[in-house]
């Protein structure tokens, strides 16, 4: 590792973390709906056993 690694890593983290957080806030409801739909379809078709 060279001397500037930590500073480059920290800068990249500092920039990307808020972007990732915002994308999760926007995308999480869609992903939850998609997952619920897939699970519902799988249980209807008998692919998932309900306990």
Predicted model as a PDB file, atoms N, CA, C, CB and O in Angstrom, pLDDT in the B-factor column:
MODEL        1                                                                  
ATOM      1  N   UNK A   1       0.842  -1.186   0.000  1.00 72.00           N  
ATOM      2  CA  UNK A   1       0.000   0.000   0.000  1.00 72.00           C  
ATOM      3  C   UNK A   1       0.881   1.242   0.000  1.00 72.00           C  
ATOM      4  CB  UNK A   1      -0.955   0.002   1.219  1.00 72.00           C  
ATOM      5  O   UNK A   1       1.862   1.334   0.738  1.00 72.00           O  
ATOM      6  N   UNK A   2       0.511   2.177  -0.834  1.00 82.00           N  
ATOM      7  CA  UNK A   2       1.308   3.396  -0.863  1.00 82.00           C  
ATOM      8  C   UNK A   2       0.762   4.400   0.153  1.00 82.00           C  
ATOM      9  CB  UNK A   2       1.316   4.007  -2.284  1.00 82.00           C  
ATOM     10  O   UNK A   2      -0.270   4.163   0.781  1.00 82.00           O  
ATOM     11  N   UNK A   3       1.444   5.489   0.303  1.00 86.00           N  
ATOM     12  CA  UNK A   3       1.123   6.461   1.345  1.00 86.00           C  
ATOM     13  C   UNK A   3      -0.218   7.165   1.130  1.00 86.00           C  
ATOM     14  CB  UNK A   3       2.215   7.488   1.426  1.00 86.00           C  
ATOM     15  O   UNK A   3      -0.860   7.569   2.100  1.00 86.00           O  
ATOM     16  N   UNK A   4      -0.645   7.315  -0.108  1.00 91.00           N  
ATOM     17  CA  UNK A   4      -1.877   8.037  -0.362  1.00 91.00           C  
ATOM     18  C   UNK A   4      -3.120   7.167  -0.401  1.00 91.00           C  
ATOM     19  CB  UNK A   4      -1.759   8.762  -1.634  1.00 91.00           C  
ATOM     20  O   UNK A   4      -4.209   7.658  -0.701  1.00 91.00           O  
ATOM     21  N   UNK A   5      -2.976   5.869  -0.101  1.00 93.00           N  
ATOM     22  CA  UNK A   5      -4.118   4.962  -0.199  1.00 93.00           C  
ATOM     23  C   UNK A   5      -5.256   5.376   0.716  1.00 93.00           C  
ATOM     24  CB  UNK A   5      -3.691   3.549   0.126  1.00 93.00           C  
ATOM     25  O   UNK A   5      -6.398   5.493   0.271  1.00 93.00           O  
ATOM     26  N   UNK A   6      -4.960   5.598   1.993  1.00 92.00           N  
ATOM     27  CA  UNK A   6      -6.016   5.904   2.945  1.00 92.00           C  
ATOM     28  C   UNK A   6      -6.738   7.196   2.580  1.00 92.00           C  
ATOM     29  CB  UNK A   6      -5.443   6.005   4.349  1.00 92.00           C  
ATOM     30  O   UNK A   6      -7.962   7.263   2.692  1.00 92.00           O  
ATOM     31  N   UNK A   7      -6.024   8.201   2.155  1.00 93.00           N  
ATOM     32  CA  UNK A   7      -6.683   9.464   1.810  1.00 93.00           C  
ATOM     33  C   UNK A   7      -7.562   9.305   0.565  1.00 93.00           C  
ATOM     34  CB  UNK A   7      -5.633  10.568   1.579  1.00 93.00           C  
ATOM     35  O   UNK A   7      -8.643   9.889   0.495  1.00 93.00           O  
ATOM     36  N   UNK A   8      -7.110   8.523  -0.410  1.00 94.00           N  
ATOM     37  CA  UNK A   8      -7.935   8.271  -1.601  1.00 94.00           C  
ATOM     38  C   UNK A   8      -9.167   7.449  -1.234  1.00 94.00           C  
ATOM     39  CB  UNK A   8      -7.113   7.540  -2.689  1.00 94.00           C  
ATOM     40  O   UNK A   8     -10.267   7.723  -1.716  1.00 94.00           O  
ATOM     41  N   UNK A   9      -8.982   6.437  -0.378  1.00 94.00           N  
ATOM     42  CA  UNK A   9     -10.093   5.602   0.048  1.00 94.00           C  
ATOM     43  C   UNK A   9     -11.116   6.441   0.810  1.00 94.00           C  
ATOM     44  CB  UNK A   9      -9.592   4.434   0.920  1.00 94.00           C  
ATOM     45  O   UNK A   9     -12.317   6.336   0.562  1.00 94.00           O  
ATOM     46  N   UNK A  10     -10.642   7.271   1.734  1.00 94.00           N  
ATOM     47  CA  UNK A  10     -11.549   8.093   2.527  1.00 94.00           C  
ATOM     48  C   UNK A  10     -12.332   9.058   1.641  1.00 94.00           C  
ATOM     49  CB  UNK A  10     -10.771   8.868   3.592  1.00 94.00           C  
ATOM     50  O   UNK A  10     -13.532   9.243   1.845  1.00 94.00           O  
ATOM     51  N   UNK A  11     -11.680   9.667   0.671  1.00 95.00           N  
ATOM     52  CA  UNK A  11     -12.368  10.594  -0.237  1.00 95.00           C  
ATOM     53  C   UNK A  11     -13.436   9.869  -1.047  1.00 95.00           C  
ATOM     54  CB  UNK A  11     -11.361  11.272  -1.183  1.00 95.00           C  
ATOM     55  O   UNK A  11     -14.547  10.375  -1.204  1.00 95.00           O  
ATOM     56  N   UNK A  12     -13.109   8.692  -1.558  1.00 95.00           N  
ATOM     57  CA  UNK A  12     -14.085   7.918  -2.322  1.00 95.00           C  
ATOM     58  C   UNK A  12     -15.257   7.504  -1.443  1.00 95.00           C  
ATOM     59  CB  UNK A  12     -13.426   6.681  -2.939  1.00 95.00           C  
ATOM     60  O   UNK A  12     -16.404   7.561  -1.885  1.00 95.00           O  
ATOM     61  N   UNK A  13     -14.994   7.094  -0.218  1.00 95.00           N  
ATOM     62  CA  UNK A  13     -16.045   6.710   0.720  1.00 95.00           C  
ATOM     63  C   UNK A  13     -16.924   7.912   1.054  1.00 95.00           C  
ATOM     64  CB  UNK A  13     -15.436   6.119   2.004  1.00 95.00           C  
ATOM     65  O   UNK A  13     -18.150   7.807   1.074  1.00 95.00           O  
ATOM     66  N   UNK A  14     -16.298   9.037   1.312  1.00 95.00           N  
ATOM     67  CA  UNK A  14     -16.996  10.273   1.684  1.00 95.00           C  
ATOM     68  C   UNK A  14     -17.939  10.719   0.574  1.00 95.00           C  
ATOM     69  CB  UNK A  14     -15.987  11.389   1.997  1.00 95.00           C  
ATOM     70  O   UNK A  14     -19.023  11.229   0.857  1.00 95.00           O  
ATOM     71  N   UNK A  15     -17.545  10.536  -0.678  1.00 95.00           N  
ATOM     72  CA  UNK A  15     -18.376  10.928  -1.814  1.00 95.00           C  
ATOM     73  C   UNK A  15     -19.461   9.887  -2.091  1.00 95.00           C  
ATOM     74  CB  UNK A  15     -17.508  11.128  -3.062  1.00 95.00           C  
ATOM     75  O   UNK A  15     -20.605  10.245  -2.369  1.00 95.00           O  
ATOM     76  N   UNK A  16     -19.113   8.613  -2.017  1.00 96.00           N  
ATOM     77  CA  UNK A  16     -20.051   7.572  -2.437  1.00 96.00           C  
ATOM     78  C   UNK A  16     -21.098   7.219  -1.388  1.00 96.00           C  
ATOM     79  CB  UNK A  16     -19.295   6.342  -2.802  1.00 96.00           C  
ATOM     80  O   UNK A  16     -22.192   6.788  -1.750  1.00 96.00           O  
ATOM     81  N   UNK A  17     -20.803   7.387  -0.103  1.00 95.00           N  
ATOM     82  CA  UNK A  17     -21.749   6.984   0.933  1.00 95.00           C  
ATOM     83  C   UNK A  17     -23.081   7.724   0.827  1.00 95.00           C  
ATOM     84  CB  UNK A  17     -21.144   7.218   2.300  1.00 95.00           C  
ATOM     85  O   UNK A  17     -24.119   7.063   0.844  1.00 95.00           O  
ATOM     86  N   UNK A  18     -23.116   9.053   0.717  1.00 95.00           N  
ATOM     87  CA  UNK A  18     -24.416   9.729   0.590  1.00 95.00           C  
ATOM     88  C   UNK A  18     -25.167   9.340  -0.682  1.00 95.00           C  
ATOM     89  CB  UNK A  18     -24.218  11.230   0.615  1.00 95.00           C  
ATOM     90  O   UNK A  18     -26.396   9.268  -0.681  1.00 95.00           O  
ATOM     91  N   UNK A  19     -24.435   9.092  -1.759  1.00 95.00           N  
ATOM     92  CA  UNK A  19     -25.081   8.678  -3.005  1.00 95.00           C  
ATOM     93  C   UNK A  19     -25.737   7.316  -2.817  1.00 95.00           C  
ATOM     94  CB  UNK A  19     -24.059   8.632  -4.170  1.00 95.00           C  
ATOM     95  O   UNK A  19     -26.892   7.125  -3.199  1.00 95.00           O  
ATOM     96  N   UNK A  20     -25.013   6.377  -2.234  1.00 95.00           N  
ATOM     97  CA  UNK A  20     -25.557   5.039  -1.999  1.00 95.00           C  
ATOM     98  C   UNK A  20     -26.754   5.103  -1.055  1.00 95.00           C  
ATOM     99  CB  UNK A  20     -24.474   4.110  -1.421  1.00 95.00           C  
ATOM    100  O   UNK A  20     -27.749   4.413  -1.280  1.00 95.00           O  
ATOM    101  N   UNK A  21     -26.679   5.909  -0.016  1.00 96.00           N  
ATOM    102  CA  UNK A  21     -27.776   6.038   0.940  1.00 96.00           C  
ATOM    103  C   UNK A  21     -29.027   6.571   0.250  1.00 96.00           C  
ATOM    104  CB  UNK A  21     -27.374   6.961   2.102  1.00 96.00           C  
ATOM    105  O   UNK A  21     -30.122   6.055   0.472  1.00 96.00           O  
ATOM    106  N   UNK A  22     -28.877   7.590  -0.578  1.00 95.00           N  
ATOM    107  CA  UNK A  22     -29.997   8.167  -1.302  1.00 95.00           C  
ATOM    108  C   UNK A  22     -30.616   7.137  -2.253  1.00 95.00           C  
ATOM    109  CB  UNK A  22     -29.546   9.411  -2.080  1.00 95.00           C  
ATOM    110  O   UNK A  22     -31.839   7.029  -2.342  1.00 95.00           O  
ATOM    111  N   UNK A  23     -29.774   6.383  -2.961  1.00 93.00           N  
ATOM    112  CA  UNK A  23     -30.288   5.367  -3.878  1.00 93.00           C  
ATOM    113  C   UNK A  23     -31.036   4.266  -3.142  1.00 93.00           C  
ATOM    114  CB  UNK A  23     -29.152   4.765  -4.684  1.00 93.00           C  
ATOM    115  O   UNK A  23     -32.026   3.741  -3.653  1.00 93.00           O  
ATOM    116  N   UNK A  24     -30.577   3.912  -1.953  1.00 94.00           N  
ATOM    117  CA  UNK A  24     -31.281   2.909  -1.150  1.00 94.00           C  
ATOM    118  C   UNK A  24     -32.636   3.448  -0.711  1.00 94.00           C  
ATOM    119  CB  UNK A  24     -30.441   2.502   0.082  1.00 94.00           C  
ATOM    120  O   UNK A  24     -33.631   2.725  -0.754  1.00 94.00           O  
ATOM    121  N   UNK A  25     -32.687   4.704  -0.291  1.00 94.00           N  
ATOM    122  CA  UNK A  25     -33.967   5.287   0.109  1.00 94.00           C  
ATOM    123  C   UNK A  25     -34.967   5.286  -1.043  1.00 94.00           C  
ATOM    124  CB  UNK A  25     -33.762   6.712   0.619  1.00 94.00           C  
ATOM    125  O   UNK A  25     -36.157   5.038  -0.846  1.00 94.00           O  
ATOM    126  N   UNK A  26     -34.478   5.563  -2.230  1.00 94.00           N  
ATOM    127  CA  UNK A  26     -35.344   5.591  -3.409  1.00 94.00           C  
ATOM    128  C   UNK A  26     -35.721   4.173  -3.839  1.00 94.00           C  
ATOM    129  CB  UNK A  26     -34.652   6.332  -4.568  1.00 94.00           C  
ATOM    130  O   UNK A  26     -36.879   3.917  -4.168  1.00 94.00           O  
ATOM    131  N   UNK A  27     -34.766   3.258  -3.841  1.00 93.00           N  
ATOM    132  CA  UNK A  27     -34.975   1.933  -4.402  1.00 93.00           C  
ATOM    133  C   UNK A  27     -35.554   0.894  -3.473  1.00 93.00           C  
ATOM    134  CB  UNK A  27     -33.723   1.440  -4.904  1.00 93.00           C  
ATOM    135  O   UNK A  27     -36.117  -0.096  -3.942  1.00 93.00           O  
ATOM    136  N   UNK A  28     -35.437   1.080  -2.173  1.00 93.00           N  
ATOM    137  CA  UNK A  28     -35.880   0.054  -1.227  1.00 93.00           C  
ATOM    138  C   UNK A  28     -37.367  -0.278  -1.361  1.00 93.00           C  
ATOM    139  CB  UNK A  28     -35.591   0.504   0.186  1.00 93.00           C  
ATOM    140  O   UNK A  28     -37.708  -1.460  -1.371  1.00 93.00           O  
ATOM    141  N   UNK A  29     -38.258   0.693  -1.464  1.00 92.00           N  
ATOM    142  CA  UNK A  29     -39.676   0.329  -1.597  1.00 92.00           C  
ATOM    143  C   UNK A  29     -39.961  -0.499  -2.853  1.00 92.00           C  
ATOM    144  CB  UNK A  29     -40.529   1.586  -1.616  1.00 92.00           C  
ATOM    145  O   UNK A  29     -40.766  -1.430  -2.815  1.00 92.00           O  
ATOM    146  N   UNK A  30     -39.313  -0.166  -3.947  1.00 93.00           N  
ATOM    147  CA  UNK A  30     -39.507  -0.941  -5.183  1.00 93.00           C  
ATOM    148  C   UNK A  30     -38.996  -2.362  -5.022  1.00 93.00           C  
ATOM    149  CB  UNK A  30     -38.797  -0.262  -6.365  1.00 93.00           C  
ATOM    150  O   UNK A  30     -39.637  -3.313  -5.470  1.00 93.00           O  
ATOM    151  N   UNK A  31     -37.856  -2.506  -4.389  1.00 92.00           N  
ATOM    152  CA  UNK A  31     -37.282  -3.832  -4.181  1.00 92.00           C  
ATOM    153  C   UNK A  31     -38.168  -4.645  -3.248  1.00 92.00           C  
ATOM    154  CB  UNK A  31     -35.853  -3.727  -3.611  1.00 92.00           C  
ATOM    155  O   UNK A  31     -38.355  -5.841  -3.469  1.00 92.00           O  
ATOM    156  N   UNK A  32     -38.719  -4.021  -2.207  1.00 93.00           N  
ATOM    157  CA  UNK A  32     -39.623  -4.719  -1.297  1.00 93.00           C  
ATOM    158  C   UNK A  32     -40.880  -5.190  -2.016  1.00 93.00           C  
ATOM    159  CB  UNK A  32     -39.999  -3.814  -0.128  1.00 93.00           C  
ATOM    160  O   UNK A  32     -41.333  -6.314  -1.801  1.00 93.00           O  
ATOM    161  N   UNK A  33     -41.449  -4.335  -2.873  1.00 94.00           N  
ATOM    162  CA  UNK A  33     -42.641  -4.732  -3.634  1.00 94.00           C  
ATOM    163  C   UNK A  33     -42.317  -5.880  -4.580  1.00 94.00           C  
ATOM    164  CB  UNK A  33     -43.204  -3.535  -4.426  1.00 94.00           C  
ATOM    165  O   UNK A  33     -43.090  -6.831  -4.691  1.00 94.00           O  
ATOM    166  N   UNK A  34     -41.181  -5.796  -5.261  1.00 93.00           N  
ATOM    167  CA  UNK A  34     -40.781  -6.864  -6.174  1.00 93.00           C  
ATOM    168  C   UNK A  34     -40.594  -8.176  -5.422  1.00 93.00           C  
ATOM    169  CB  UNK A  34     -39.489  -6.486  -6.911  1.00 93.00           C  
ATOM    170  O   UNK A  34     -41.049  -9.221  -5.885  1.00 93.00           O  
ATOM    171  N   UNK A  35     -39.935  -8.136  -4.277  1.00 92.00           N  
ATOM    172  CA  UNK A  35     -39.707  -9.335  -3.485  1.00 92.00           C  
ATOM    173  C   UNK A  35     -41.027  -9.937  -3.017  1.00 92.00           C  
ATOM    174  CB  UNK A  35     -38.813  -9.019  -2.286  1.00 92.00           C  
ATOM    175  O   UNK A  35     -41.222 -11.150  -3.091  1.00 92.00           O  
ATOM    176  N   UNK A  36     -41.931  -9.090  -2.536  1.00 92.00           N  
ATOM    177  CA  UNK A  36     -43.243  -9.581  -2.088  1.00 92.00           C  
ATOM    178  C   UNK A  36     -43.999 -10.226  -3.242  1.00 92.00           C  
ATOM    179  CB  UNK A  36     -44.077  -8.431  -1.486  1.00 92.00           C  
ATOM    180  O   UNK A  36     -44.634 -11.265  -3.064  1.00 92.00           O  
ATOM    181  N   UNK A  37     -43.937  -9.619  -4.417  1.00 92.00           N  
ATOM    182  CA  UNK A  37     -44.615 -10.176  -5.584  1.00 92.00           C  
ATOM    183  C   UNK A  37     -44.011 -11.520  -5.978  1.00 92.00           C  
ATOM    184  CB  UNK A  37     -44.541  -9.198  -6.761  1.00 92.00           C  
ATOM    185  O   UNK A  37     -44.739 -12.465  -6.283  1.00 92.00           O  
ATOM    186  N   UNK A  38     -42.679 -11.608  -5.972  1.00 90.00           N  
ATOM    187  CA  UNK A  38     -42.029 -12.869  -6.314  1.00 90.00           C  
ATOM    188  C   UNK A  38     -42.372 -13.972  -5.318  1.00 90.00           C  
ATOM    189  CB  UNK A  38     -40.524 -12.680  -6.377  1.00 90.00           C  
ATOM    190  O   UNK A  38     -42.614 -15.113  -5.710  1.00 90.00           O  
ATOM    191  N   UNK A  39     -42.393 -13.634  -4.044  1.00 89.00           N  
ATOM    192  CA  UNK A  39     -42.729 -14.626  -3.018  1.00 89.00           C  
ATOM    193  C   UNK A  39     -44.184 -15.052  -3.163  1.00 89.00           C  
ATOM    194  CB  UNK A  39     -42.471 -14.061  -1.599  1.00 89.00           C  
ATOM    195  O   UNK A  39     -44.503 -16.236  -3.050  1.00 89.00           O  
ATOM    196  N   UNK A  40     -45.062 -14.093  -3.413  1.00 87.00           N  
ATOM    197  CA  UNK A  40     -46.487 -14.402  -3.590  1.00 87.00           C  
ATOM    198  C   UNK A  40     -46.674 -15.315  -4.799  1.00 87.00           C  
ATOM    199  CB  UNK A  40     -47.319 -13.099  -3.760  1.00 87.00           C  
ATOM    200  O   UNK A  40     -47.419 -16.293  -4.726  1.00 87.00           O  
ATOM    201  N   UNK A  41     -46.006 -15.007  -5.910  1.00 84.00           N  
ATOM    202  CA  UNK A  41     -46.114 -15.842  -7.105  1.00 84.00           C  
ATOM    203  C   UNK A  41     -45.534 -17.233  -6.878  1.00 84.00           C  
ATOM    204  CB  UNK A  41     -45.410 -15.174  -8.276  1.00 84.00           C  
ATOM    205  O   UNK A  41     -46.086 -18.219  -7.367  1.00 84.00           O  
ATOM    206  N   UNK A  42     -44.442 -17.323  -6.153  1.00 81.00           N  
ATOM    207  CA  UNK A  42     -43.823 -18.615  -5.885  1.00 81.00           C  
ATOM    208  C   UNK A  42     -44.700 -19.466  -4.983  1.00 81.00           C  
ATOM    209  CB  UNK A  42     -42.450 -18.426  -5.253  1.00 81.00           C  
ATOM    210  O   UNK A  42     -44.774 -20.681  -5.163  1.00 81.00           O  
ATOM    211  N   UNK A  43     -45.371 -18.845  -4.009  1.00 79.00           N  
ATOM    212  CA  UNK A  43     -46.234 -19.620  -3.118  1.00 79.00           C  
ATOM    213  C   UNK A  43     -47.494 -20.084  -3.824  1.00 79.00           C  
ATOM    214  CB  UNK A  43     -46.602 -18.801  -1.894  1.00 79.00           C  
ATOM    215  O   UNK A  43     -48.015 -21.158  -3.524  1.00 79.00           O  
ATOM    216  N   UNK A  44     -47.992 -19.281  -4.765  1.00 74.00           N  
ATOM    217  CA  UNK A  44     -49.168 -19.663  -5.549  1.00 74.00           C  
ATOM    218  C   UNK A  44     -48.841 -20.848  -6.463  1.00 74.00           C  
ATOM    219  CB  UNK A  44     -49.676 -18.464  -6.384  1.00 74.00           C  
ATOM    220  O   UNK A  44     -49.665 -21.745  -6.640  1.00 74.00           O  
ATOM    221  N   UNK A  45     -47.654 -20.848  -7.032  1.00 75.00           N  
ATOM    222  CA  UNK A  45     -47.272 -21.913  -7.957  1.00 75.00           C  
ATOM    223  C   UNK A  45     -46.725 -23.142  -7.228  1.00 75.00           C  
ATOM    224  CB  UNK A  45     -46.236 -21.398  -8.943  1.00 75.00           C  
ATOM    225  O   UNK A  45     -46.376 -24.134  -7.867  1.00 75.00           O  
ATOM    226  N   UNK A  46     -46.648 -23.082  -5.894  1.00 71.00           N  
ATOM    227  CA  UNK A  46     -46.206 -24.239  -5.126  1.00 71.00           C  
ATOM    228  C   UNK A  46     -44.714 -24.396  -4.996  1.00 71.00           C  
ATOM    229  CB  UNK A  46     -46.744 -25.445  -5.726  1.00 71.00           C  
ATOM    230  O   UNK A  46     -44.238 -25.444  -4.560  1.00 71.00           O  
ATOM    231  N   UNK A  47     -43.955 -23.363  -5.368  1.00 70.00           N  
ATOM    232  CA  UNK A  47     -42.502 -23.443  -5.260  1.00 70.00           C  
ATOM    233  C   UNK A  47     -42.002 -23.206  -3.846  1.00 70.00           C  
ATOM    234  CB  UNK A  47     -41.865 -22.452  -6.188  1.00 70.00           C  
ATOM    235  O   UNK A  47     -40.897 -23.619  -3.497  1.00 70.00           O  
ATOM    236  N   UNK A  48     -42.807 -22.545  -3.036  1.00 65.00           N  
ATOM    237  CA  UNK A  48     -42.417 -22.237  -1.664  1.00 65.00           C  
ATOM    238  C   UNK A  48     -43.453 -22.846  -0.735  1.00 65.00           C  
ATOM    239  CB  UNK A  48     -42.288 -20.693  -1.435  1.00 65.00           C  
ATOM    240  O   UNK A  48     -44.652 -22.619  -0.902  1.00 65.00           O  
ATOM    241  N   UNK A  49     -42.997 -23.615   0.237  1.00 64.00           N  
ATOM    242  CA  UNK A  49     -43.945 -24.190   1.189  1.00 64.00           C  
ATOM    243  C   UNK A  49     -44.133 -23.207   2.337  1.00 64.00           C  
ATOM    244  CB  UNK A  49     -43.453 -25.578   1.714  1.00 64.00           C  
ATOM    245  O   UNK A  49     -43.165 -22.673   2.880  1.00 64.00           O  
ATOM    246  N   UNK A  50     -45.367 -22.981   2.691  1.00 59.00           N  
ATOM    247  CA  UNK A  50     -45.674 -22.074   3.799  1.00 59.00           C  
ATOM    248  C   UNK A  50     -45.729 -22.865   5.081  1.00 59.00           C  
ATOM    249  CB  UNK A  50     -47.005 -21.326   3.565  1.00 59.00           C  
ATOM    250  O   UNK A  50     -46.414 -23.884   5.163  1.00 59.00           O  
ATOM    251  N   UNK A  51     -44.999 -22.392   6.093  1.00 58.00           N  
ATOM    252  CA  UNK A  51     -44.948 -23.092   7.380  1.00 58.00           C  
ATOM    253  C   UNK A  51     -45.947 -22.529   8.339  1.00 58.00           C  
ATOM    254  CB  UNK A  51     -43.564 -23.016   7.982  1.00 58.00           C  
ATOM    255  O   UNK A  51     -46.045 -22.996   9.474  1.00 58.00           O  
TER     256      UNK A  51                                                      
ENDMDL                                                                          
END                                                                             
